[in-house]
């Protein structure tokens, strides 16, 4: 096993359990490890820090695995860590029809580069790092033996794989594509196409938030912007919303939405469905003197990196400003950001600037985060990526 030594500043973070070390934080070394290889990491004084996966290509050169030098990073280590993560969500390690949950959440479960989601009796797996790529066969074998799924889809097509020097891969490792998979969340039924959906097929991180936001919608006129397949709006209908208008730029997403409406006993004719750019649509609603009691903004990731923060900040301010102008007195705005590069307080400042420019007085009713199956690791603030506020606009 190859030993690598860290510079002093990088060693401080690593000693405090942050799982990433960037390439510039490593001292020059004579032997270059292979991508994905397990290495031993020491600080600048020679003290052991952790075992890690090494990447030759990524700026994140080390993904730390274990901080106890007595641990052995072998097959049993991976199997134990995977089983432990699953048992936290499924105590009996048994998949349930129509239930959806995240089973393994990468760095938050100390398995950097591995994500496993369950959709009923099917699994969707993302392998995002060179280290997990080297043990991928073992991962699929173990998941098959432990959970006995009807199929495992490897959906390793995220952009981060390119940074690791890995090619995208979308393939059924076991079983066959069922075409459509049905799940039930908070009593609302959804249909998924696992091979074509966004992320791993569904936004599981919003599970609790969809129910929370719905509690504000009874008897209200609701706008679900960036609606994708209708998660928030369908929950609002179930909670007794007077009307729901769905808005998204993707025609394919809106086709899934129509299917989901039918599954829940709602005719597409009973709601309004608009396809178009949300930024432009909000302005058009204002020009048409259209208003709402509740508006939900759940946009895609505007700031995937710190380099895109300025552009993203302007985009977040724009949509929140126009949403505030469209709300009736004492209306409710549920607004979210899933950009990891944007922290909660910065997001709140953007909302404050939007409120000032819109001429609105705003109350924070609730602060929202990701669902419990996406735990936040205190030593890894990057895992706390989903930020949400329920606001009263006065």
C-alpha positions as CSV (number, residue, x, y, z in Angstrom):
1,X,0.0,0.0,0.0
2,X,1.4,3.4,-1.0
3,X,1.8,6.1,1.6
4,X,1.0,9.8,0.8
5,X,1.7,12.8,3.0
6,X,-0.5,15.9,3.3
7,X,0.5,19.5,3.6
8,X,-0.3,21.1,7.0
9,X,-3.5,23.0,6.0
10,X,-5.0,19.9,4.2
11,X,-4.1,17.7,7.2
12,X,-6.1,19.8,9.6
13,X,-9.4,19.2,7.7
14,X,-8.6,15.6,7.2
15,X,-7.9,15.0,10.9
16,X,-11.4,16.5,11.5
17,X,-13.0,13.9,9.3
18,X,-13.6,15.9,6.2
19,X,-13.6,13.2,3.5
20,X,-12.0,15.2,0.6
21,X,-8.3,16.2,0.0
22,X,-7.6,18.2,-3.2
23,X,-4.5,17.4,-5.3
24,X,-2.7,20.6,-4.2
25,X,-3.0,19.5,-0.6
26,X,-0.7,16.5,-1.1
27,X,3.1,16.7,-0.8
28,X,5.2,15.5,-3.7
29,X,5.5,11.7,-3.8
30,X,7.9,9.3,-5.6
31,X,5.3,6.7,-6.5
32,X,2.0,7.5,-8.2
33,X,-0.9,5.3,-7.0
34,X,-3.3,3.9,-9.6
35,X,-6.7,5.6,-9.9
36,X,-9.1,4.0,-7.3
37,X,-6.3,2.4,-5.3
38,X,-6.5,2.5,-1.5
39,X,-3.6,4.4,0.0
40,X,-2.5,5.4,3.5
41,X,-2.5,9.1,4.3
42,X,-0.2,10.8,6.8
43,X,0.0,14.4,7.9
44,X,3.1,16.6,7.6
45,X,4.5,15.4,10.9
46,X,4.2,11.7,9.9
47,X,1.1,10.9,12.0
48,X,-1.5,8.6,10.4
49,X,-4.6,10.3,9.2
50,X,-6.8,7.9,7.2
51,X,-7.1,5.3,4.5
52,X,-8.4,6.8,1.2
53,X,-9.3,6.1,-2.4
54,X,-6.8,7.9,-4.8
55,X,-7.8,9.5,-8.1
56,X,-5.2,10.5,-10.7
57,X,-7.7,12.6,-12.7
58,X,-9.9,14.4,-10.3
59,X,-9.1,17.6,-8.4
60,X,-10.4,15.7,-5.4
61,X,-7.3,13.4,-5.3
62,X,-8.2,11.6,-2.0
63,X,-11.6,10.5,-0.8
64,X,-11.0,9.4,2.8
65,X,-12.6,6.1,4.0
66,X,-11.5,5.2,7.5
67,X,-9.6,7.2,10.2
68,X,-8.6,4.2,12.4
69,X,-5.3,2.7,11.3
70,X,-6.3,-0.7,12.7
71,X,-9.1,-1.1,10.1
72,X,-8.5,-3.2,7.1
73,X,-10.0,-1.9,3.8
74,X,-10.9,-5.3,2.2
75,X,-14.1,-6.8,0.8
76,X,-15.6,-7.3,4.3
77,X,-15.0,-3.6,5.1
78,X,-17.1,-2.5,2.1
79,X,-19.8,-5.2,2.7
80,X,-20.1,-4.1,6.4
81,X,-20.4,-0.5,5.5
82,X,-23.0,-1.0,2.8
83,X,-25.1,-3.3,5.1
84,X,-24.9,-0.8,7.9
85,X,-26.1,2.0,5.7
86,X,-29.0,0.0,4.4
87,X,-30.1,-1.2,7.9
88,X,-30.4,2.4,9.0
89,X,-33.2,2.8,6.4
90,X,-34.5,-0.8,6.2
91,X,-34.0,-2.5,9.5
92,X,-35.0,-5.9,8.1
93,X,-33.0,-5.3,4.9
94,X,-36.1,-6.1,2.9
95,X,-37.4,-4.1,-0.1
96,X,-41.1,-3.2,0.0
97,X,-43.3,-2.8,-3.1
98,X,-44.1,0.9,-4.0
99,X,-41.7,2.2,-1.3
100,X,-38.9,4.5,-2.3
101,X,-35.9,5.5,-0.2
102,X,-32.2,6.3,-0.5
103,X,-30.2,3.4,1.0
104,X,-26.6,4.6,0.6
105,X,-25.7,8.3,0.4
106,X,-22.0,8.5,-0.6
107,X,-19.8,10.6,1.7
108,X,-22.5,10.9,4.3
109,X,-22.4,7.2,4.8
110,X,-18.6,7.1,4.5
111,X,-18.9,5.4,1.2
112,X,-17.7,8.2,-1.1
113,X,-18.8,7.9,-4.7
114,X,-21.6,5.3,-4.1
115,X,-25.3,6.1,-4.2
116,X,-28.0,3.4,-3.9
117,X,-31.7,4.2,-4.2
118,X,-34.6,1.7,-3.9
119,X,-37.8,2.1,-5.9
120,X,-40.1,-0.6,-4.8
121,X,-38.3,-3.9,-5.5
122,X,-35.7,-2.3,-7.9
123,X,-32.4,-0.6,-7.1
124,X,-30.8,2.2,-8.9
125,X,-27.0,2.5,-8.3
126,X,-24.6,5.4,-9.1
127,X,-20.9,4.7,-9.0
128,X,-19.2,8.1,-9.2
129,X,-15.6,7.7,-8.1
130,X,-12.6,5.8,-9.3
131,X,-12.4,4.0,-5.9
132,X,-15.9,2.6,-6.1
133,X,-15.4,1.7,-9.8
134,X,-12.6,-0.7,-8.8
135,X,-15.0,-2.6,-6.5
136,X,-18.2,-2.3,-8.5
137,X,-18.7,-6.0,-9.2
138,X,-18.5,-6.7,-5.5
139,X,-21.0,-4.0,-4.8
140,X,-23.6,-5.5,-7.2
141,X,-23.0,-9.0,-5.9
142,X,-23.6,-7.9,-2.3
143,X,-26.7,-5.8,-3.1
144,X,-28.2,-8.8,-4.9
145,X,-27.5,-11.2,-2.1
146,X,-28.6,-8.8,0.7
147,X,-31.7,-7.3,-0.8
148,X,-32.7,-9.8,-3.6
149,X,-34.1,-7.0,-5.9
150,X,-36.0,-7.7,-9.0
151,X,-33.4,-5.7,-10.9
152,X,-30.4,-3.4,-10.4
153,X,-29.9,-0.5,-12.8
154,X,-26.5,1.1,-12.9
155,X,-27.1,4.7,-13.7
156,X,-23.5,5.9,-13.7
157,X,-23.9,8.8,-16.1
158,X,-23.3,11.9,-13.9
159,X,-20.8,14.6,-15.0
160,X,-18.6,13.9,-12.0
161,X,-17.5,10.6,-13.6
162,X,-15.7,12.6,-16.3
163,X,-13.7,14.4,-13.7
164,X,-12.6,11.0,-12.4
165,X,-11.6,9.8,-15.9
166,X,-14.5,7.4,-16.1
167,X,-16.8,6.8,-19.0
168,X,-20.6,7.0,-18.4
169,X,-22.4,3.7,-18.0
170,X,-26.2,3.0,-18.0
171,X,-26.9,-0.7,-17.9
172,X,-29.1,-3.2,-16.1
173,X,-26.7,-5.2,-14.0
174,X,-29.4,-7.7,-13.0
175,X,-32.9,-8.2,-14.1
176,X,-34.6,-6.2,-16.9
177,X,-36.1,-2.8,-17.4
178,X,-39.7,-3.0,-16.1
179,X,-40.6,0.0,-18.2
180,X,-42.6,1.7,-15.5
181,X,-42.2,1.4,-11.8
182,X,-45.0,2.7,-9.4
183,X,-44.2,4.1,-6.0
184,X,-46.5,5.7,-3.3
185,X,-45.2,8.7,-1.3
186,X,-47.4,10.1,1.5
187,X,-50.4,8.5,-0.1
188,X,-49.7,10.0,-3.5
189,X,-48.9,7.6,-6.4
190,X,-46.2,8.2,-8.9
191,X,-45.0,6.3,-12.0
192,X,-41.3,6.3,-12.8
193,X,-39.1,5.4,-15.8
194,X,-35.9,4.5,-14.1
195,X,-33.7,4.7,-17.2
196,X,-35.0,8.1,-18.3
197,X,-35.8,10.0,-15.1
198,X,-33.8,12.8,-13.7
199,X,-31.2,12.0,-11.0
200,X,-31.8,8.3,-10.1
201,X,-35.5,8.5,-11.3
202,X,-37.2,10.6,-8.6
203,X,-36.3,13.5,-6.2
204,X,-36.3,11.5,-3.0
205,X,-34.7,14.3,-1.0
206,X,-38.0,16.2,-1.1
207,X,-40.2,13.5,0.3
208,X,-40.9,15.1,3.7
209,X,-41.0,18.6,2.2
210,X,-43.7,17.7,-0.3
211,X,-46.0,16.8,2.6
212,X,-45.0,19.9,4.6
213,X,-45.7,22.3,1.8
214,X,-49.0,20.6,1.0
215,X,-50.3,21.4,4.5
216,X,-50.5,25.1,3.4
217,X,-52.5,24.5,0.3
218,X,-56.0,23.5,1.3
219,X,-58.6,25.6,-0.5
220,X,-55.8,27.6,-2.2
221,X,-54.9,28.4,-5.8
222,X,-51.4,26.9,-6.2
223,X,-48.6,27.3,-8.8
224,X,-46.1,24.4,-8.9
225,X,-43.1,25.9,-10.9
226,X,-40.3,23.6,-12.1
227,X,-42.8,20.9,-11.4
228,X,-41.0,18.0,-13.2
229,X,-43.4,15.1,-12.7
230,X,-45.7,17.0,-10.4
231,X,-44.5,16.0,-6.9
232,X,-45.5,19.1,-5.0
233,X,-48.7,19.8,-7.0
234,X,-50.0,16.3,-6.6
235,X,-49.5,16.5,-2.9
236,X,-51.4,19.8,-2.9
237,X,-54.3,18.3,-4.8
238,X,-54.5,15.5,-2.2
239,X,-54.4,18.1,0.6
240,X,-57.5,19.8,-0.9
241,X,-56.0,22.6,-3.0
242,X,-58.7,24.6,-4.9
243,X,-56.7,24.6,-8.1
244,X,-53.1,23.7,-9.2
245,X,-51.2,25.1,-12.2
246,X,-48.2,23.0,-13.2
247,X,-45.3,24.7,-15.0
248,X,-42.2,23.1,-16.5
249,X,-40.0,23.5,-19.6
250,X,-39.8,19.8,-20.3
251,X,-42.5,18.2,-22.4
252,X,-41.4,14.7,-21.4
253,X,-41.7,15.6,-17.7
254,X,-45.2,17.0,-18.3
255,X,-46.2,13.7,-20.0
256,X,-45.1,11.9,-16.9
257,X,-47.1,14.4,-14.9
258,X,-50.3,13.6,-16.9
259,X,-49.8,9.9,-16.2
260,X,-49.4,10.6,-12.5
261,X,-52.5,12.7,-12.5
262,X,-54.5,9.8,-13.9
263,X,-53.0,7.4,-11.3
264,X,-54.3,9.6,-8.6
265,X,-57.8,9.9,-10.1
266,X,-57.3,13.4,-11.5
267,X,-58.1,14.3,-15.1
268,X,-55.5,16.6,-16.8
269,X,-58.6,18.7,-17.7
270,X,-59.1,19.4,-14.0
271,X,-55.8,21.3,-13.7
272,X,-53.7,23.7,-15.7
273,X,-50.5,22.6,-17.4
274,X,-48.1,25.1,-18.9
275,X,-44.9,24.2,-20.8
276,X,-42.4,27.0,-21.0
277,X,-39.4,28.7,-19.5
278,X,-40.2,29.5,-15.9
279,X,-38.4,32.9,-15.9
280,X,-40.5,34.0,-18.9
281,X,-43.7,32.4,-17.7
282,X,-43.7,34.2,-14.3
283,X,-43.5,37.5,-16.2
284,X,-46.3,36.5,-18.5
285,X,-48.5,35.6,-15.5
286,X,-47.9,39.0,-14.1
287,X,-48.7,40.7,-17.4
288,X,-52.0,38.7,-17.5
289,X,-52.8,39.8,-13.9
290,X,-52.8,36.2,-12.8
291,X,-52.2,35.6,-9.1
292,X,-51.9,32.7,-6.6
293,X,-52.3,31.9,-3.0
294,X,-49.3,29.5,-2.9
295,X,-46.3,29.3,-5.2
296,X,-43.7,26.5,-5.1
297,X,-40.2,27.1,-6.6
298,X,-38.1,23.9,-6.9
299,X,-35.6,24.8,-9.6
300,X,-32.7,22.6,-10.9
301,X,-29.2,23.2,-9.6
302,X,-28.3,26.7,-10.7
303,X,-24.9,26.7,-8.9
304,X,-23.1,23.3,-9.3
305,X,-19.7,25.0,-8.5
306,X,-18.5,28.1,-6.8
307,X,-17.6,29.5,-10.2
308,X,-21.2,29.7,-11.1
309,X,-22.4,31.4,-7.9
310,X,-22.8,34.9,-9.3
311,X,-25.0,33.8,-12.3
312,X,-27.0,31.5,-10.0
313,X,-27.6,34.2,-7.4
314,X,-29.1,36.4,-10.1
315,X,-31.3,33.6,-11.3
316,X,-32.5,32.7,-7.7
317,X,-33.3,36.4,-7.1
318,X,-35.2,36.8,-10.3
319,X,-37.6,33.9,-9.8
320,X,-38.2,34.7,-6.2
321,X,-38.9,38.3,-6.9
322,X,-41.4,37.5,-9.6
323,X,-43.1,34.8,-7.5
324,X,-43.5,37.4,-4.6
325,X,-45.2,39.8,-7.1
326,X,-47.6,37.1,-8.2
327,X,-48.8,36.2,-4.7
328,X,-52.0,37.5,-3.2
329,X,-51.8,39.2,0.3
330,X,-50.5,36.8,2.9
331,X,-49.6,34.3,0.2
332,X,-47.2,31.4,0.8
333,X,-44.0,31.0,-1.1
334,X,-42.1,27.6,-0.8
335,X,-38.7,28.2,-2.3
336,X,-35.8,25.8,-2.6
337,X,-32.2,25.6,-3.7
338,X,-30.4,22.3,-4.3
339,X,-27.1,24.0,-5.2
340,X,-24.4,22.7,-2.9
341,X,-22.2,25.7,-3.6
342,X,-24.8,28.0,-2.2
343,X,-25.2,27.9,1.6
344,X,-28.4,28.5,3.5
345,X,-27.6,32.0,4.8
346,X,-26.5,33.1,1.3
347,X,-29.8,31.8,-0.1
348,X,-31.7,33.7,2.5
349,X,-29.9,36.9,1.7
350,X,-30.9,36.5,-2.0
351,X,-34.5,36.1,-0.9
352,X,-34.1,39.2,1.3
353,X,-32.9,41.2,-1.7
354,X,-35.8,39.8,-3.8
355,X,-38.3,40.9,-1.2
356,X,-36.8,44.5,-1.0
357,X,-37.0,44.8,-4.8
358,X,-40.5,43.4,-4.9
359,X,-41.6,45.7,-2.1
360,X,-42.8,42.9,0.1
361,X,-42.6,42.2,3.8
362,X,-41.7,38.6,4.4
363,X,-42.0,36.2,7.3
364,X,-40.1,32.9,7.6
365,X,-42.6,30.2,8.7
366,X,-40.3,27.1,8.3
367,X,-36.8,26.2,7.2
368,X,-36.6,22.9,5.3
369,X,-33.8,20.5,4.4
370,X,-33.4,17.2,2.7
371,X,-35.2,14.0,3.8
372,X,-33.7,11.9,6.7
373,X,-32.5,9.2,4.3
374,X,-30.1,11.9,2.9
375,X,-28.3,12.6,6.3
376,X,-26.0,15.6,6.7
377,X,-22.6,14.8,7.9
378,X,-21.3,17.5,10.2
379,X,-17.7,17.2,9.1
380,X,-18.9,17.4,5.5
381,X,-21.0,20.6,5.0
382,X,-21.2,19.8,1.3
383,X,-23.7,17.1,2.2
384,X,-26.1,19.8,3.4
385,X,-27.1,20.8,-0.1
386,X,-30.9,21.2,-0.1
387,X,-32.2,24.4,1.4
388,X,-35.8,25.5,1.6
389,X,-38.0,28.2,3.2
390,X,-41.7,28.5,3.6
391,X,-42.5,32.2,3.6
392,X,-45.5,34.3,4.1
393,X,-45.5,37.3,1.7
394,X,-47.3,40.3,3.1
